[in-house]
Amino acid sequence: MSIRNQRGDERRLSIVGIDEADTTQGYVSWISPVARALLRAREGDTVSVATPAASESTYQTVKS
């Protein structure tokens, strides 16, 4: 899936198991806040995510 952040930067993410997570390669664990928010999202949806690094981030799904 591709997502776009608040600044307009687009990134491709794959939701994977815990042992396969590697954020530098775009692999996020299914238990991460970002993955949990995106699991039910469809193309064009906007989701808000509370993360440890930022108080809240907003992402728009660009492509499933």
Contacts in CASP RR format, 6 or more apart in sequence:
PFRMAT RR
TARGET T0000
AUTHOR 0000-0000-0000
METHOD contacts of the structure
MODEL  1
MSIRNQRGDERRLSIVGIDEADTTQGYVSWISPVARALLRAREGDTVSVA
TPAASESTYQTVKS
1 12 0 8 1.000
1 13 0 8 1.000
1 14 0 8 1.000
1 15 0 8 1.000
1 38 0 8 1.000
1 41 0 8 1.000
1 61 0 8 1.000
1 62 0 8 1.000
1 63 0 8 1.000
1 64 0 8 1.000
2 10 0 8 1.000
2 11 0 8 1.000
2 12 0 8 1.000
2 13 0 8 1.000
2 61 0 8 1.000
2 62 0 8 1.000
2 63 0 8 1.000
3 10 0 8 1.000
3 11 0 8 1.000
3 13 0 8 1.000
3 38 0 8 1.000
3 59 0 8 1.000
3 60 0 8 1.000
3 61 0 8 1.000
3 62 0 8 1.000
4 10 0 8 1.000
4 11 0 8 1.000
4 59 0 8 1.000
4 60 0 8 1.000
4 62 0 8 1.000
5 11 0 8 1.000
5 57 0 8 1.000
5 58 0 8 1.000
5 59 0 8 1.000
6 57 0 8 1.000
6 58 0 8 1.000
10 62 0 8 1.000
11 26 0 8 1.000
12 26 0 8 1.000
13 26 0 8 1.000
13 27 0 8 1.000
13 28 0 8 1.000
13 34 0 8 1.000
13 35 0 8 1.000
13 38 0 8 1.000
14 26 0 8 1.000
14 27 0 8 1.000
14 28 0 8 1.000
15 28 0 8 1.000
15 29 0 8 1.000
15 30 0 8 1.000
15 35 0 8 1.000
15 38 0 8 1.000
15 39 0 8 1.000
16 27 0 8 1.000
16 28 0 8 1.000
16 29 0 8 1.000
16 30 0 8 1.000
17 29 0 8 1.000
17 30 0 8 1.000
18 29 0 8 1.000
18 30 0 8 1.000
18 31 0 8 1.000
20 27 0 8 1.000
20 29 0 8 1.000
21 27 0 8 1.000
21 28 0 8 1.000
21 29 0 8 1.000
21 32 0 8 1.000
28 34 0 8 1.000
28 35 0 8 1.000
29 35 0 8 1.000
30 36 0 8 1.000
30 39 0 8 1.000
33 49 0 8 1.000
33 50 0 8 1.000
33 51 0 8 1.000
34 49 0 8 1.000
34 51 0 8 1.000
34 59 0 8 1.000
37 47 0 8 1.000
37 48 0 8 1.000
37 49 0 8 1.000
37 59 0 8 1.000
38 47 0 8 1.000
38 59 0 8 1.000
38 61 0 8 1.000
41 47 0 8 1.000
41 61 0 8 1.000
42 61 0 8 1.000
42 64 0 8 1.000
43 61 0 8 1.000
43 62 0 8 1.000
43 63 0 8 1.000
43 64 0 8 1.000
44 60 0 8 1.000
44 61 0 8 1.000
44 62 0 8 1.000
45 60 0 8 1.000
45 61 0 8 1.000
46 58 0 8 1.000
46 59 0 8 1.000
46 60 0 8 1.000
46 61 0 8 1.000
47 58 0 8 1.000
47 59 0 8 1.000
47 60 0 8 1.000
47 61 0 8 1.000
48 56 0 8 1.000
48 57 0 8 1.000
48 58 0 8 1.000
49 56 0 8 1.000
49 57 0 8 1.000
49 58 0 8 1.000
49 59 0 8 1.000
50 56 0 8 1.000
51 57 0 8 1.000
END
